[in-house]
Amino acid sequence: MTFKPSIKTERERAQEVIDDSIEAISVLDGAIKCGFLKDPHSLIAQTWIKEYNSDIENAKMFLENNKDIK
C-alpha cells in the first residue's frame, strides 16, 4: 500500500522549499559578494543559485495550481 501525502501537506512542503531556497540563495549570494571565493567556486555557487531559483519557481507553480486547497 502506497501512502500519498495530502495536498495540504504537499503545499506545506512546497512553502518550506521556497523558504529554504531563499535562505540558501541569500547565503550563497553573500559569499559571492564578499569576494573571498575563488573564481571557479564562485561560478559553482552561481550555478547552485540558479538551481535554487528553479526550485522556487517550481514550488510557486505548484502552490498557484493548488491555491484553492488550504
Residue frames relative to the residue before (quaternion, step in Angstrom):
aa qw qx qy qz dx dy dz
M 1.0000 0.0000 0.0000 0.0000 0.00 0.00 0.00
T 0.2431 -0.7834 0.5612 0.1101 3.55 -0.80 1.03
F 0.3040 -0.7477 0.5675 0.1628 3.53 -0.92 0.99
K 0.1056 -0.7795 0.6155 0.0488 3.57 -0.84 0.99
P 0.4049 -0.7244 0.4959 0.2559 3.60 -0.66 1.08
S 0.5601 -0.6014 0.4494 0.3502 3.56 -1.15 0.59
I 0.6408 -0.5123 0.4014 0.4071 3.55 -1.26 0.39
K 0.6096 0.5538 -0.3554 0.4420 3.58 1.03 -0.75
T 0.6610 0.4963 -0.2997 0.4763 3.58 0.95 -0.88
E 0.6539 0.5053 -0.3097 0.4702 3.58 0.99 -0.82
R 0.6251 0.5221 -0.3366 0.4726 3.60 1.07 -0.69
E 0.6409 0.5152 -0.3231 0.4683 3.59 1.00 -0.80
R 0.6483 0.5082 -0.3113 0.4739 3.58 0.99 -0.81
A 0.6344 0.5270 -0.3295 0.4596 3.58 0.98 -0.81
Q 0.6527 0.5007 -0.3157 0.4729 3.58 0.99 -0.81
E 0.6243 0.5292 -0.3330 0.4683 3.59 1.07 -0.71
V 0.6160 0.5352 -0.3377 0.4691 3.58 1.04 -0.78
I 0.6505 0.5111 -0.3143 0.4656 3.57 0.93 -0.89
D 0.6856 0.4930 -0.2889 0.4510 3.59 0.81 -1.01
D 0.6809 0.4855 -0.2871 0.4672 3.58 0.90 -0.95
S 0.6582 0.5156 -0.3099 0.4525 3.58 0.98 -0.83
I 0.6239 0.5280 -0.3355 0.4685 3.58 1.02 -0.78
E 0.6542 0.5061 -0.3076 0.4704 3.59 0.97 -0.86
A 0.6540 0.5122 -0.3110 0.4617 3.59 0.94 -0.88
I 0.6394 0.5174 -0.3212 0.4694 3.59 0.98 -0.83
S 0.6365 0.5387 -0.3244 0.4467 3.56 0.97 -0.85
V 0.6709 0.4933 -0.2920 0.4705 3.57 0.91 -0.95
L 0.6836 0.4860 -0.2906 0.4605 3.58 0.85 -0.96
D 0.6455 0.5225 -0.3163 0.4585 3.56 0.98 -0.88
G 0.6395 0.5266 -0.3187 0.4606 3.57 1.02 -0.79
A 0.6517 0.5097 -0.3119 0.4671 3.56 0.98 -0.83
I 0.6517 0.5032 -0.3175 0.4704 3.59 0.98 -0.80
K 0.6828 0.5052 -0.2899 0.4411 3.60 0.88 -0.94
C 0.6178 0.5556 -0.3462 0.4356 3.59 1.09 -0.66
G 0.3632 -0.7827 0.4429 0.2435 3.56 1.18 -0.48
F 0.5224 0.6542 -0.4232 0.3464 3.61 1.17 0.19
L 0.5603 0.5816 -0.4023 0.4314 3.60 1.25 -0.08
K 0.4962 -0.6035 0.5244 0.3385 3.54 -1.15 0.61
D 0.6666 -0.5431 0.3308 0.3889 3.57 -1.10 0.68
P 0.6730 0.4812 -0.3348 0.4511 3.65 0.79 -0.83
H 0.6516 0.5064 -0.3164 0.4678 3.58 1.06 -0.72
S 0.6106 0.5436 -0.3411 0.4639 3.56 1.07 -0.70
L 0.6489 0.5109 -0.3137 0.4685 3.58 1.00 -0.82
I 0.6276 0.5195 -0.3318 0.4755 3.57 1.03 -0.75
A 0.6475 0.5171 -0.3147 0.4629 3.58 0.95 -0.88
Q 0.6347 0.5237 -0.3282 0.4639 3.59 1.03 -0.76
T 0.6191 0.5264 -0.3322 0.4788 3.57 1.10 -0.69
W 0.6413 0.5148 -0.3204 0.4702 3.57 1.01 -0.81
I 0.6205 0.5412 -0.3414 0.4533 3.58 1.01 -0.81
K 0.6378 0.5198 -0.3264 0.4652 3.59 0.97 -0.82
E 0.6481 0.5155 -0.3141 0.4642 3.57 1.00 -0.82
Y 0.6567 0.4941 -0.3111 0.4773 3.59 0.96 -0.83
N 0.6260 0.5258 -0.3375 0.4666 3.60 1.02 -0.73
S 0.6330 0.5204 -0.3197 0.4756 3.57 1.04 -0.77
D 0.6344 0.5219 -0.3247 0.4688 3.59 1.00 -0.81
I 0.6341 0.5281 -0.3223 0.4638 3.58 1.01 -0.83
E 0.6723 0.5007 -0.3004 0.4551 3.57 0.85 -0.94
N 0.6556 0.5057 -0.3146 0.4643 3.59 0.96 -0.84
A 0.6631 0.4949 -0.3061 0.4708 3.58 0.95 -0.84
K 0.6419 0.5129 -0.3253 0.4680 3.60 0.99 -0.80
M 0.6338 0.5271 -0.3270 0.4621 3.57 1.01 -0.81
F 0.6343 0.5185 -0.3260 0.4716 3.58 1.00 -0.83
L 0.6721 0.4952 -0.3017 0.4605 3.58 0.87 -0.93
E 0.6480 0.5194 -0.3162 0.4586 3.57 0.99 -0.83
N 0.6969 0.4745 -0.2692 0.4654 3.58 0.96 -0.86
N 0.7600 0.2972 -0.1725 0.5516 3.58 1.23 -0.35
K 0.2625 0.8231 -0.4733 0.1722 3.57 1.13 0.59
D 0.6195 0.5627 -0.3511 0.4200 3.60 1.14 -0.42
I 0.6697 0.4547 -0.2891 0.5110 3.56 1.27 -0.33
K 0.1330 -0.8185 0.5573 0.0422 3.59 -0.58 1.11
